[in-house]
Amino acid sequence: MFKRLVIVGDSFCADRDGHHDWPLLLASMLKLKLEGKGFPGRSWWSARNWLKSNTVLDKDTLLIVCHTEYTRLPASNDIGINRGLLRTNDSLDANNHLKSIDPSGHLHKLVSDFYMSDLYVEEFYKWANNAWASELDIMASGTAKTIHVPCFGLRDMEALSNVKHSIVAIPNRKESLRALSMKELGDKHYFGYDSRRNHLSDHNNYQLAKALYDIAYSSAQSGFVEFNNLDKWDFTLSKFKNR
């Protein structure tokens, strides 16, 4: 049915070279070579640019897109600009992922000032994100199957409610992939470094791969499809290393 697997998106699909990483596990289940890339902390623009520059989607392609927060900003040098930086104190804060490229703190201040100014019009970025979802749905008509995974919840992806040629894969109507990740930690408000691969335990990386495998081979071609294996996920409080 499928001859190519392409997975693009954010940090929820960035780890893909380890035995327990769900993109690689899914590729193994499908017996396909894995293509694509995950962009931690980046806007959807990075994933779009990768698709436009590195692959040709066709009737043999299974495309999976892990959608990030719409408030993340595109950057010409492909660095991660997101509102999480507003929660860091300065360029030396351990949660400031720009510190390695911004020792002076000028970029950190520029980002903070922009988000807090009238130049940042949130509705515009929401509209642009919805336009991206609509563009993807048009592209999906040329694939074997396209699956959207709205990692941060459905409220940020209004356009996904109207897809005609692609599937929206969700744990259920009340939980997002991020919610499942936070449930592992027992802290839905956690903010900081996360050493878990794709923000999930090894066990749940496997369960995500299995959920998407079942959706890929289901009869569904469009609309919302819930994970069929949430009862097999493990939400025992997870321990991980803080940097």
N, C-alpha and C positions, 0 to 999 in steps of 0.2 A: 504493500500500500504506500509506504513512504520509502524514499531513497536517500533523503537528506534531512538532517535535523539541525535547525538553526535556533539558537537561544540567545537573546539579547536582553539587556535591561540594566538593573542597578545592582547593588551589593548582594541582593538575595540570590543572584545567579553568578556572582563574580568568581567564587571558588569552584574550579572545575577541572582540577588536575590531581585530585586525591581520590583514593578508593571509595571514600564515603560521601563524596560531593554529589548532590542530586543530579546536576546536569550530566555528569559522566555516568552515573548509575542509570539514568534514563536512556542515554545513548547505548549502553550495554544491553538493557532490556529490549531495545528496539533493533539491536544489532546494526547500528549506524554510526558513522563518524560524526563527532560533535563539531559544529561550527558556531561562530558567534563570539560575543564578549560581554562581560558585565562591567559596569562603570560605577564603582562605589562613590556615593556622595554627589555624583554628577546629575545634570538634568537629563531629560529624555532626549534632548538634542544630540547628545553623544551617541546614544543607541541608534538614532535615526541616521546620523552621518555614517556610522559603521555599516548599516544595512545598505545605504545608497552607494557606498564605495567598495564594498568587499564581497558582495554576493548577488546572485540573480535568483529571485524567487520564482519557482515554477510549480507545475502540477505534481511534482514528485516531492515537494518540500513540506515538512512539518515545521511551522514557525511558532515559537513560543516567545512572548514578550512580557517581561516582568516590569510593570509600570511603577515609576518612582513618584515622589511628591511633586506636584505641579509647581510649587514655589521655588524649586531649585533653578538656578540661573545658568544659561549657556555661557561658555567662555571660549574664545578663539584658541586658547592654549589647552583646552580640555581639562581644566582643573575643577575641583568640586566646590561649587559655591552654593551654600544652602543656609537656611535660617538657623540651623543648629549653631552656627558661629555667633549668633546673638547671645547664646548662653555661655560663651567662654569669656573670660575676663580680659585676656590680652594674648599676645602672640606666643607666650610661653605656657599657656594653659594646656594641660595634658589632653584635653578634649579638642583643642584647636588643630585640625588636620592640615592646616596651611603652614604650620610653624617651620617645616623643613624647607619651604621655598620662600618664606616670608619672615626672615629673622628680625627685620626692622619693625614689623607690625603695621607697615603702611597699607598693605593689601587688606589685612584684617579690619583695620579702621575704615577703609573705603567700603568694604562690603557691609559693615555694620551701619555706616552712615547712609548708604543707599537704601537698605531695607527699612530704615527708620524715617526716610524722607518721602516727600510727595512724588518723587520720581518713581517709586515702587508702587505700581498700580496692580494690586493682586488679581483683580478681575481679568486684566489682560493676560496674565500668565495662565489663569484657569481657562480662558478662551483658547489660548494657543495650545494648551495641552489637549483640550477637547478636539481641536482641529487635527492634532497628531493622531488621536484615536480614530477619527473619521478617515484620515488618509490611510491608516493601517487597514481599516475595514475594506477600503477599495482595493488595496494591495492583496488582501486575503482572498479575493475572488480568483486570483491566479495561482493559489497554493492548493495543496492537497487538503490541508487544514491549518488554521491559525488559531492559537489559544492565547488569550490575554490573561495575565495574572495581576490584578490590581493590588500590589503589595501593601499599600497603606490604606486600603479601604475604598469603597465605592463612592463615597461623597466627593472625592477628588476627580472622579472620572465619569461625569454625567453623560458624555458621548457614548460610553460603553453600553448604556441602556438601550441604544438604538442600533447596535450592530446587526448587520444582515448577513454577513459572509463569514463571521468568526464567532468563536466561543469565548465566554468570560468564565474562567475557572475560579471559584471561590470556595473557601472552607465551608461556609454557610452564610446566610444573609446577615448574621450579626457579627461575624468575626472575619478579620483580614489575616493575611499571612503574617503581618507584623504583630497582630494580636496573639497569634499562636506562639510567635517567637518570645514575646514578653511573658506569656503564660509559663513558659519554661523557666523563666527567671523568678517568677512570683512577684514581679514588680512591673506593672504596666507603664510606669513613669520613668523607667531606667534611662539614663542618658550617659553615654561614655563609650569607651573602647570595648569591643566585643570580639573575643578570640574565636568564637564558634564559627565553623565553616558555614557560610551563607546564613548566619544568624540562627542556626538550628543545631541541635545535637545530631550525632551520627545516626541515631535511630530515626529521628524525624526527617533528616535528609532523605533517608530511604523511603519513608512513608510519603513524602512529597513526590518523589520520583514515581512511586507506585500509583498515587492518585492521578498524576498527569498521564501516565501510561494508560490507565483505564479510560480516562477522558479522550485521549487520542484515538483509541480503538472503539469508542462508543459510537452509536449511530448519530449522535448530535453533530450538527454542522454549524449551528448558530445559537445565540442566546446564552442564558446563565446555566451553568452546570456546577453543582456542588460536589466537593470531594466525597467519595464513597467510603472512606476508611478512617474517619476521624476517631472512631472508637479504638483504633490501633495506635494512635499517636501517644507518646509518653510525655506527661507534663510534670514529672518528678522534678523538683527544683534543681536547676542546672548550676554547676560550678564552672567557672572559666577564669582565665587569667586576666587581670587588669594590667595594662601596660604601665 
